[in-house]
């Protein structure tokens, strides 16, 4: 497979702008008979990607009000479905029967393995409508070394675009990519602190929620809105939606205040995520009021 590196050369901007509390109607989603469900991606048709079963992850697609369809990489031991685009293509990662973790994408029922050449650990985390996926690789099979973010071109001959973030001494992950090729994710600095980011046409914008000790950007839509989670000074976890010019909006599921993570957003502003403390998690869909 062809591959090339992309190094950021433009200025870093720190974004700590306005902060507000979100207004949504929440719907809790639990996989039948299971106490562990995470919703991770949503497209404009309200088709949702996720997984359940904390001990042996099993991927699914969900069409509300309750149509779960199992989606597992063939012959895998575990699968998480994370990204989904408006054409129904999904991506994520699976663990094979030897315990190795691989990225994948599923286009119209055909599963495709994705591994950066020569690496033992890969995950795909986001998917746009242009046949591009965001993800990362690790040089250690147990993912104990820093991560390296990349974009993978599914339709262009399997080209990897590696993203180099100078401040990411502890590694980085590319968690989402939209049709304008904006990329979101997070990196870990020299002090071990997580920072969200949005790579916007060559400019890296650092996303830190004001007053937080930890921020991760986990998904974005085609309007450039970014979602993720942050940890406040008291150690509580909250979701957020960030909009350029509007800043951060805090999001907490009413049933999981302080344990909420937002992982996906569609162009209608609907968000998905989960709340709770493993091994007990519930998924949620939130509709803007």
C-alpha positions as CSV (number, residue, x, y, z in Angstrom):
1,X,0.0,0.0,0.0
2,X,1.2,3.5,-0.7
3,X,1.6,5.9,2.1
4,X,2.8,9.4,2.8
5,X,3.3,11.7,5.7
6,X,1.6,15.0,6.4
7,X,3.3,17.4,8.8
8,X,1.6,20.4,10.3
9,X,3.5,23.6,9.6
10,X,1.0,26.3,10.4
11,X,0.2,28.0,13.7
12,X,-1.4,26.3,16.6
13,X,-4.4,28.1,18.0
14,X,-5.7,27.4,21.5
15,X,-9.5,27.4,21.6
16,X,-11.0,28.1,25.1
17,X,-14.0,30.2,23.9
18,X,-17.6,30.4,25.2
19,X,-19.1,27.7,27.3
20,X,-22.8,26.9,27.7
21,X,-25.1,24.1,28.9
22,X,-26.8,22.1,26.1
23,X,-30.5,21.7,25.6
24,X,-31.5,18.3,24.2
25,X,-34.2,15.6,24.5
26,X,-32.5,12.4,25.5
27,X,-33.4,8.8,24.6
28,X,-31.7,6.0,26.5
29,X,-30.7,3.0,24.3
30,X,-29.8,-0.4,25.8
31,X,-29.1,-3.6,23.8
32,X,-31.7,-6.1,24.8
33,X,-30.6,-8.2,27.8
34,X,-27.3,-6.4,28.2
35,X,-26.1,-3.8,30.7
36,X,-23.3,-2.4,28.5
37,X,-24.1,-0.5,25.4
38,X,-22.2,2.3,23.6
39,X,-23.5,4.4,20.7
40,X,-20.6,5.8,18.7
41,X,-21.6,7.2,15.3
42,X,-24.8,8.5,13.6
43,X,-25.5,9.5,10.0
44,X,-28.1,11.8,8.5
45,X,-30.6,8.9,8.1
46,X,-30.3,8.4,11.9
47,X,-28.6,5.0,11.4
48,X,-26.4,4.5,14.4
49,X,-23.1,2.5,14.9
50,X,-22.1,1.0,18.2
51,X,-21.4,-2.1,20.2
52,X,-22.4,-4.0,23.3
53,X,-21.1,-6.7,25.7
54,X,-18.2,-5.4,27.8
55,X,-16.5,-8.8,28.0
56,X,-16.8,-9.8,24.3
57,X,-17.5,-6.7,22.2
58,X,-20.1,-7.2,19.5
59,X,-20.8,-4.5,16.9
60,X,-24.1,-3.4,15.6
61,X,-26.0,-0.9,13.5
62,X,-29.2,0.5,15.0
63,X,-32.2,2.0,13.3
64,X,-34.5,3.6,15.9
65,X,-37.0,2.8,17.4
66,X,-35.3,-0.5,18.1
67,X,-33.9,-2.4,15.1
68,X,-30.5,-3.7,16.1
69,X,-28.5,-5.5,13.3
70,X,-25.3,-7.3,14.4
71,X,-22.2,-6.4,12.6
72,X,-19.0,-8.3,13.4
73,X,-15.9,-8.7,11.3
74,X,-16.0,-12.3,10.0
75,X,-14.3,-14.9,12.3
76,X,-13.3,-12.1,14.8
77,X,-13.2,-12.5,18.6
78,X,-14.5,-9.0,19.2
79,X,-15.7,-6.1,17.0
80,X,-16.6,-2.4,17.7
81,X,-18.4,-0.5,15.0
82,X,-17.5,3.2,15.4
83,X,-17.9,5.4,12.3
84,X,-20.7,5.5,9.8
85,X,-21.3,7.7,6.8
86,X,-24.3,8.8,4.8
87,X,-23.9,5.9,2.3
88,X,-24.0,3.3,5.1
89,X,-20.3,2.5,5.0
90,X,-19.1,1.7,8.5
91,X,-15.7,1.3,10.1
92,X,-14.1,0.4,13.4
93,X,-11.8,-2.3,14.6
94,X,-11.8,-6.0,15.5
95,X,-9.7,-8.4,17.5
96,X,-8.7,-11.6,15.8
97,X,-8.5,-15.0,17.4
98,X,-4.8,-14.4,18.1
99,X,-5.6,-11.3,20.1
100,X,-4.4,-8.8,17.5
101,X,-6.3,-5.6,16.8
102,X,-7.0,-4.5,13.2
103,X,-8.9,-1.6,11.6
104,X,-11.7,-2.4,9.1
105,X,-14.3,-0.8,7.0
106,X,-17.5,-2.4,5.7
107,X,-18.9,-1.3,2.4
108,X,-22.2,-2.8,1.3
109,X,-21.6,-6.0,3.3
110,X,-18.0,-6.4,2.2
111,X,-15.5,-6.2,5.0
112,X,-12.0,-4.9,4.4
113,X,-9.0,-5.2,6.7
114,X,-7.0,-2.0,7.3
115,X,-3.5,-2.1,8.9
116,X,-0.8,0.5,8.5
117,X,2.1,-1.5,7.0
118,X,4.4,-3.2,9.5
119,X,2.3,-2.3,12.5
120,X,0.6,-4.7,15.0
121,X,-2.3,-2.5,16.2
122,X,-4.8,-0.4,14.3
123,X,-8.2,1.2,14.8
124,X,-10.4,3.1,12.4
125,X,-12.7,5.7,14.2
126,X,-14.4,7.9,11.6
127,X,-15.8,7.7,8.1
128,X,-16.7,10.4,5.6
129,X,-18.8,10.1,2.4
130,X,-15.7,10.4,0.1
131,X,-14.2,7.0,1.0
132,X,-11.8,8.3,3.7
133,X,-11.4,7.0,7.2
134,X,-9.6,8.4,10.2
135,X,-7.8,6.3,12.7
136,X,-4.4,5.4,14.2
137,X,-1.8,2.8,14.6
138,X,0.5,1.7,17.5
139,X,3.9,0.1,17.3
140,X,3.0,-2.2,20.2
141,X,0.6,-5.1,19.9
142,X,-0.9,-4.2,23.4
143,X,-1.1,-0.5,22.5
144,X,1.3,0.6,25.3
145,X,3.3,2.9,23.2
146,X,2.3,6.3,21.7
147,X,-0.3,6.3,18.9
148,X,0.2,7.7,15.4
149,X,-2.9,9.3,13.7
150,X,-3.7,8.8,10.1
151,X,-6.3,9.1,7.3
152,X,-6.8,6.1,5.1
153,X,-8.1,6.5,1.5
154,X,-10.3,3.5,0.8
155,X,-11.0,4.3,-2.8
156,X,-7.6,5.7,-3.9
157,X,-5.5,2.5,-3.7
158,X,-5.1,2.2,0.0
159,X,-3.1,5.4,0.7
160,X,-2.2,6.3,4.3
161,X,-1.8,10.0,5.2
162,X,0.1,10.1,8.5
163,X,-0.6,13.2,10.6
164,X,2.4,14.6,12.6
165,X,1.5,16.8,15.6
166,X,4.6,18.3,17.1
167,X,3.2,18.6,20.6
168,X,1.9,15.0,20.6
169,X,4.8,13.6,22.7
170,X,2.5,11.0,24.2
171,X,0.8,10.2,20.9
172,X,-2.4,11.1,19.1
173,X,-5.5,9.7,17.4
174,X,-7.6,10.9,14.5
175,X,-11.2,10.2,15.5
176,X,-13.3,11.8,12.8
177,X,-13.2,13.2,9.2
178,X,-15.9,15.0,7.3
179,X,-16.5,15.6,3.6
180,X,-14.4,18.8,3.7
181,X,-11.6,16.8,5.0
182,X,-11.6,18.5,8.3
183,X,-10.1,16.1,10.9
184,X,-10.7,15.9,14.6
185,X,-9.0,13.9,17.3
186,X,-6.9,14.4,20.4
187,X,-3.2,14.3,21.4
188,X,-1.3,13.8,24.6
189,X,1.4,16.4,25.5
190,X,4.7,16.0,27.3
191,X,2.9,16.3,30.7
192,X,0.5,13.5,29.8
193,X,-2.5,15.9,29.3
194,X,-5.1,15.1,26.6
195,X,-6.1,17.9,24.3
196,X,-8.8,17.8,21.6
197,X,-7.9,19.2,18.1
198,X,-9.5,20.1,14.8
199,X,-7.3,20.1,11.7
200,X,-8.9,22.7,9.5
201,X,-7.4,23.0,6.1
202,X,-3.8,22.9,7.3
203,X,-4.4,24.8,10.5
204,X,-4.4,22.8,13.8
205,X,-6.9,24.3,16.3
206,X,-6.4,22.9,19.9
207,X,-9.7,22.4,21.6
208,X,-9.6,22.6,25.4
209,X,-12.8,23.1,27.4
210,X,-12.4,26.0,29.8
211,X,-11.5,24.8,33.3
212,X,-11.0,21.2,32.1
213,X,-8.0,18.9,33.0
214,X,-8.6,16.6,30.0
215,X,-10.3,17.1,26.6
216,X,-10.9,14.6,23.7
217,X,-12.6,15.4,20.4
218,X,-14.3,12.2,19.2
219,X,-16.4,13.1,16.2
220,X,-17.6,15.8,13.8
221,X,-20.2,16.5,11.1
222,X,-20.1,18.2,7.7
223,X,-20.9,21.5,9.3
224,X,-17.7,21.5,11.3
225,X,-19.3,20.9,14.6
226,X,-17.1,18.8,16.9
227,X,-18.1,16.5,19.8
228,X,-16.2,14.8,22.6
229,X,-15.7,14.7,26.3
230,X,-13.8,16.5,29.0
231,X,-13.0,16.1,32.7
232,X,-13.7,18.9,35.1
233,X,-11.6,20.0,38.1
234,X,-13.7,17.6,40.3
235,X,-12.9,14.6,38.2
236,X,-16.3,14.4,36.5
237,X,-16.7,13.5,32.8
238,X,-19.0,15.5,30.6
239,X,-19.8,15.5,26.9
240,X,-19.5,18.6,24.7
241,X,-20.4,20.1,21.3
242,X,-18.1,22.7,19.9
243,X,-19.1,25.1,17.1
244,X,-16.7,27.6,15.5
245,X,-17.7,31.0,16.7
246,X,-20.0,29.6,19.3
247,X,-17.6,27.8,21.5
248,X,-18.3,24.8,23.8
249,X,-21.7,23.5,24.9
250,X,-21.7,21.1,27.8
251,X,-23.8,18.0,27.4
252,X,-24.9,15.6,30.2
253,X,-27.4,12.9,29.9
254,X,-29.8,13.5,32.8
255,X,-29.3,9.9,33.9
256,X,-25.5,10.2,33.7
257,X,-24.5,13.6,34.9
258,X,-20.7,13.5,35.4
259,X,-20.3,10.3,33.4
260,X,-21.4,11.4,29.9
261,X,-19.4,10.9,26.7
262,X,-20.5,12.3,23.3
263,X,-19.0,10.3,20.4
264,X,-20.9,11.2,17.2
265,X,-23.0,14.0,15.6
266,X,-24.9,14.2,12.3
267,X,-25.6,17.2,10.1
268,X,-29.0,17.6,11.8
269,X,-27.3,18.1,15.2
270,X,-28.4,14.8,16.7
271,X,-25.7,13.4,18.9
272,X,-25.0,9.9,20.3
273,X,-22.8,8.6,23.1
274,X,-23.1,6.8,26.4
275,X,-23.0,7.3,30.1
276,X,-22.2,5.3,33.2
277,X,-19.2,3.5,34.6
278,X,-18.0,0.3,33.1
279,X,-19.0,-2.5,33.3
280,X,-22.4,-0.7,33.2
281,X,-23.0,1.7,30.3
282,X,-26.1,2.9,28.6
283,X,-26.2,4.5,25.1
284,X,-28.1,7.6,24.3
285,X,-29.4,9.6,21.4
286,X,-30.0,13.3,22.0
287,X,-32.2,15.5,19.8
288,X,-31.7,19.3,19.8
289,X,-34.7,21.2,21.1
